Amino acid sequence: MALPKTIGSREVHAAIERLAAAIEARHPDLRELLVLGIANGGIPLARRLAARLGIRRVGDLDISFHRDDIGKHPVPKEFAATLLPGDVNGAAVLLVDDVLDSGRTIKAALDELFDHGRPGMVELAVLVDRGQRRLPVAADFAGTRLDAGLDEDVVVTLRDDPKRDRIEILPRGARKARALASR
Protein backbone atom coordinates (compact mmCIF):
# COMPACT_ATOMS: atom_id res chain seq x y z
CA MET A 1 0.00 0.00 0.00
CA ALA A 2 1.29 3.45 -0.94
CA LEU A 3 2.10 6.05 1.68
CA PRO A 4 0.09 9.30 1.74
CA LYS A 5 1.71 12.32 0.09
CA THR A 6 0.66 15.96 0.42
CA ILE A 7 1.35 18.80 -1.98
CA GLY A 8 1.06 22.16 -0.24
CA SER A 9 -0.59 25.44 -1.09
CA ARG A 10 2.47 26.99 -2.75
CA GLU A 11 2.60 24.19 -5.34
CA VAL A 12 -1.20 24.28 -5.77
CA HIS A 13 -1.10 28.02 -6.49
CA ALA A 14 1.76 27.56 -8.96
CA ALA A 15 -0.31 24.92 -10.78
CA ILE A 16 -3.33 27.24 -10.92
CA GLU A 17 -1.11 30.01 -12.25
CA ARG A 18 0.23 27.68 -14.98
CA LEU A 19 -3.35 26.85 -15.96
CA ALA A 20 -4.33 30.51 -16.14
CA ALA A 21 -1.25 31.44 -18.20
CA ALA A 22 -1.88 28.62 -20.68
CA ILE A 23 -5.54 29.60 -21.08
CA GLU A 24 -4.58 33.26 -21.61
CA ALA A 25 -2.01 32.27 -24.23
CA ARG A 26 -4.57 30.32 -26.25
CA HIS A 27 -7.49 32.74 -25.81
CA PRO A 28 -6.52 36.35 -26.48
CA ASP A 29 -10.15 37.48 -25.99
CA LEU A 30 -11.23 35.83 -22.75
CA ARG A 31 -14.63 37.57 -22.89
CA GLU A 32 -15.71 34.99 -25.46
CA LEU A 33 -15.01 32.06 -23.12
CA LEU A 34 -17.74 30.34 -21.11
CA VAL A 35 -16.16 28.64 -18.06
CA LEU A 36 -18.05 25.74 -16.48
CA GLY A 37 -16.92 23.99 -13.30
CA ILE A 38 -17.83 20.32 -13.03
CA ALA A 39 -19.51 19.56 -9.70
CA ASN A 40 -18.08 19.00 -7.18
CA GLY A 41 -14.34 19.61 -7.40
CA GLY A 42 -14.30 21.70 -10.56
CA ILE A 43 -16.55 24.47 -9.22
CA PRO A 44 -14.09 26.18 -6.84
CA LEU A 45 -11.28 25.82 -9.40
CA ALA A 46 -13.45 27.32 -12.17
CA ARG A 47 -14.30 30.28 -9.95
CA ARG A 48 -10.66 30.86 -9.06
CA LEU A 49 -9.56 30.67 -12.68
CA ALA A 50 -12.37 32.99 -13.78
CA ALA A 51 -11.46 35.52 -11.09
CA ARG A 52 -7.76 35.35 -11.97
CA LEU A 53 -8.52 35.76 -15.70
CA GLY A 54 -11.26 38.38 -15.28
CA ILE A 55 -13.90 36.12 -16.85
CA ARG A 56 -17.47 36.90 -15.84
CA ARG A 57 -19.24 34.06 -17.64
CA VAL A 58 -18.65 31.24 -15.17
CA GLY A 59 -21.13 28.52 -14.22
CA ASP A 60 -21.60 25.01 -12.86
CA LEU A 61 -22.32 21.61 -14.43
CA ASP A 62 -24.12 18.96 -12.38
CA ILE A 63 -23.30 15.59 -13.91
CA SER A 64 -25.32 13.48 -11.43
CA PHE A 65 -27.71 11.91 -13.89
CA HIS A 66 -25.09 11.26 -16.56
CA ARG A 67 -22.76 9.23 -14.36
CA ASP A 68 -22.26 5.62 -15.45
CA ASP A 69 -21.99 4.54 -11.80
CA ILE A 70 -25.33 5.96 -10.65
CA GLY A 71 -26.46 2.41 -9.79
CA LYS A 72 -23.65 2.16 -7.24
CA HIS A 73 -24.40 5.63 -5.86
CA PRO A 74 -28.20 6.05 -6.01
CA VAL A 75 -28.09 9.36 -4.16
CA PRO A 76 -26.21 11.76 -6.43
CA LYS A 77 -23.09 13.15 -4.76
CA GLU A 78 -23.17 16.44 -6.64
CA PHE A 79 -24.70 19.36 -4.78
CA ALA A 80 -24.78 22.17 -7.34
CA ALA A 81 -27.44 22.36 -10.02
CA THR A 82 -26.33 23.12 -13.55
CA LEU A 83 -26.07 26.88 -13.90
CA LEU A 84 -25.19 28.21 -17.34
CA PRO A 85 -24.20 31.89 -17.53
CA GLY A 86 -25.11 32.11 -21.21
CA ASP A 87 -26.19 30.22 -24.29
CA VAL A 88 -23.88 27.30 -25.03
CA ASN A 89 -24.91 27.11 -28.72
CA GLY A 90 -21.87 28.07 -30.74
CA ALA A 91 -19.97 29.13 -27.60
CA ALA A 92 -16.34 28.47 -26.74
CA VAL A 93 -16.68 26.42 -23.54
CA LEU A 94 -13.95 25.63 -21.05
CA LEU A 95 -14.83 22.69 -18.79
CA VAL A 96 -12.93 22.76 -15.50
CA ASP A 97 -12.33 19.91 -13.08
CA ASP A 98 -9.94 19.27 -10.22
CA VAL A 99 -8.63 15.81 -11.19
CA LEU A 100 -8.64 13.99 -14.53
CA ASP A 101 -8.63 10.26 -13.87
CA SER A 102 -10.48 7.67 -15.96
CA GLY A 103 -12.28 10.19 -18.20
CA ARG A 104 -15.76 9.09 -17.10
CA THR A 105 -16.52 12.37 -15.31
CA ILE A 106 -15.61 14.32 -18.45
CA LYS A 107 -17.83 12.08 -20.58
CA ALA A 108 -20.71 12.76 -18.17
CA ALA A 109 -19.96 16.50 -18.28
CA LEU A 110 -20.06 16.49 -22.09
CA ASP A 111 -23.39 14.66 -21.99
CA GLU A 112 -24.81 17.28 -19.60
CA LEU A 113 -23.39 20.14 -21.65
CA PHE A 114 -24.85 18.83 -24.92
CA ASP A 115 -28.25 18.45 -23.22
CA HIS A 116 -28.24 22.28 -23.16
CA GLY A 117 -27.08 22.96 -26.71
CA ARG A 118 -24.25 22.53 -29.17
CA PRO A 119 -21.09 24.47 -28.32
CA GLY A 120 -18.78 25.65 -31.07
CA MET A 121 -15.75 24.36 -29.17
CA VAL A 122 -15.10 22.57 -25.87
CA GLU A 123 -11.76 22.51 -24.05
CA LEU A 124 -10.80 20.90 -20.76
CA ALA A 125 -8.72 22.40 -17.96
CA VAL A 126 -7.76 20.30 -14.92
CA LEU A 127 -5.63 21.06 -11.92
CA VAL A 128 -4.24 17.50 -11.77
CA ASP A 129 -3.86 14.97 -14.57
CA ARG A 130 -3.15 11.69 -12.82
CA GLY A 131 -3.23 9.42 -15.85
CA GLN A 132 -5.03 6.05 -15.62
CA ARG A 133 -7.42 6.92 -18.48
CA ARG A 134 -10.12 4.43 -19.42
CA LEU A 135 -11.70 6.62 -22.09
CA PRO A 136 -9.99 8.56 -24.88
CA VAL A 137 -10.04 11.89 -23.02
CA ALA A 138 -7.17 14.36 -22.66
CA ALA A 139 -6.89 17.74 -20.97
CA ASP A 140 -6.13 20.77 -23.10
CA PHE A 141 -4.69 22.44 -19.99
CA ALA A 142 -3.25 20.73 -16.90
CA GLY A 143 -1.76 22.50 -13.91
CA THR A 144 0.29 19.49 -12.89
CA ARG A 145 0.68 15.80 -13.70
CA LEU A 146 1.04 13.20 -10.98
CA ASP A 147 1.87 9.55 -11.21
CA ALA A 148 -0.62 8.01 -8.82
CA GLY A 149 -1.10 4.27 -8.81
CA LEU A 150 -4.32 2.38 -9.35
CA ASP A 151 -4.43 1.79 -5.60
CA GLU A 152 -4.32 5.55 -4.86
CA ASP A 153 -6.78 8.46 -4.87
CA VAL A 154 -5.83 12.04 -5.72
CA VAL A 155 -7.78 14.45 -3.52
CA VAL A 156 -7.77 18.20 -4.18
CA THR A 157 -8.86 20.56 -1.42
CA LEU A 158 -9.40 24.21 -2.35
CA ARG A 159 -10.44 26.28 0.68
CA ASP A 160 -11.77 29.79 1.21
CA ASP A 161 -8.38 30.39 2.83
CA PRO A 162 -5.93 29.60 -0.03
CA LYS A 163 -3.15 28.96 2.50
CA ARG A 164 -5.00 25.73 3.37
CA ASP A 165 -5.19 24.44 -0.24
CA ARG A 166 -3.61 21.05 -0.84
CA ILE A 167 -3.44 18.01 -3.06
CA GLU A 168 -3.18 14.64 -1.37
CA ILE A 169 -2.31 11.25 -2.77
CA LEU A 170 -3.97 8.72 -0.47
CA PRO A 171 -4.41 4.97 -0.44
CA ARG A 172 -7.64 4.13 -2.32
CA GLY A 173 -10.59 4.26 0.08
CA ALA A 174 -8.86 6.47 2.66
CA ARG A 175 -10.98 9.49 1.65
CA LYS A 176 -14.22 7.57 2.35
CA ALA A 177 -12.87 6.26 5.65
CA ARG A 178 -11.85 9.81 6.65
CA ALA A 179 -15.32 11.16 5.77
CA LEU A 180 -17.07 8.45 7.79
CA ALA A 181 -14.80 9.05 10.77
CA SER A 182 -15.56 12.79 10.77
CA ARG A 183 -19.34 12.25 11.06
N, C-alpha and C positions, 0 to 999 in steps of 0.2 A: 504494500500500500504506500502511495506517495505521501510525502510530508507536506503540510500546508505551506504556502508561500504567499506573502503579502507584498503588493506594490503600492507604495505610498502616494500621497497627494501630489507631490512634486512631479513624479513620473506621469500620473493621471493628467495633470494640467498640461504637461508637455505634449502628451498624446492628443488632447483636445485641440491644442494650438496647431499641431501638425494637420489635423483634420480640417480645421478652419482655413489654414493657408492653402491646402490643396483644393478646397472647394472654391476659394477666391480666385485661384489661378485658372481654374477651368471655367468659371462663370463671372465674366467681367461685369455683367449687370445682374446683381443679386436680387434686384426687385422682381425679376421674372420668375424666381424660384419659389416653389411651394414646398415647405419643409414639414414632413409628417413623422412624428415619433411613434414607434410601434410600442403599444402597451405590453408590458409595464416598463421595462428598462430603458426603452428608447425615448420615452417622453421627457425625462429630465435632461438627457443629453441633447435632444432636439431643441429644447428651450435654451440651453446654454449656448449651443452653436448659433441659433438664431440671434440671441442677444449679442454675442461676440461679433457676428457678421452684419448686424443691423437689419436683419430680415424680419418683417412684420407678419408675413403670411406663414404662420406656424400652427400646426394642428396635431391631432391625435388619431391613431388608427387602432381600433379594438378588433383583434383577430379571433376572438373567442369562438365564434361559430364556424370558422374556417380551419380550425386546428384538426389535424388528422388523428390526434390522440384524445378527442373529446370523450370517447367512451371510457377511457381510463380516468378522466377528470371531469365528471359530469357537472360539477359546479365550475363555471368558467373562472379562471384565476385573474383575468384582466378586470380592472376596476374603472377604466376610463372609456366612456362611449366614444365612438368615432366622431370627431369634430373636424370638419374641413373648412379652412379659412378662405375658400374660393372654389370656383369651378375647376374640376380636374380635367375636363375635356380639353385636349390640346396643350395642357400645362406641362411645364418642366417640373417634375416632382422629385424631391430628394427624400427617400425613406431613410430613417435613422433608427438604429438599434444599438444596444450596448455590446452584445456579444454575437458574433456569427459562428455558429456551430454546424449543425447538420444541413441547414438550409431550409428546413421545414417551416420555421417561423416566417422567413421571407416569402416562401410560397403562399402561406396563409395571408400575409400582408398584401401581396399582389392580388390575390383573390378578392379581398375586402376592397382594395383600391378600385379594381375594375368593376365591382358592383356599383360604384358611384360614377363611372364614366370611363372615357378612354384618354389617358394622358398622351401627350406628344412624345414624352421621354420620361423614363424612370431611372434614377441612379440610387445607389445604396452607399450609405456611410455608416461605419461601425467603429466603435471605440476599440474593440478587441476582435481580431480574427484569430481564432484558435485552431483552425483547420478542422479535420474530421468530417468533411462534407459528405453527405449522402445524396444530395441533389446537385445538379450542375448550376450552382449559384456562386457568384464571386462579388466581393465588395469593390466598388469603384474607388472608395476612400476608406482607409483603415488607419486608425491612430497608432496601433501597435499590433504586432503578431506574437502570439505566445504558443509554445509547443506544450500543450496540455494533453495528457494521455487519456485514453478511453475510460480509465477508471477515475478521472478527475472532473470536477466542475469548475468553471470560471465564473466568479461572482463579482459583479461590479456594484459598488455602492457610491452613489452621488448624493451628497447631503446638502442641506441648506447652507451649512458651514463648509465651504470648499476645503478647509484644512483637514476635514475628516473623510474626504474622498479616498477610496481605495479600490484595488482590484485584488481579489484573493483567488488562489488556486487551491481547492480543497478536495479531499477524497470524495468520490461520488457518494451522495447521500448525506454528507455532513451538513449541508445547508438545511435539509428537511429536519434532521435531528436537532439542529440549533434552533429552528423555528418552533418545534414542538416543546423544547425545553424552556423557551422563553414565555410560554403561555401560562 
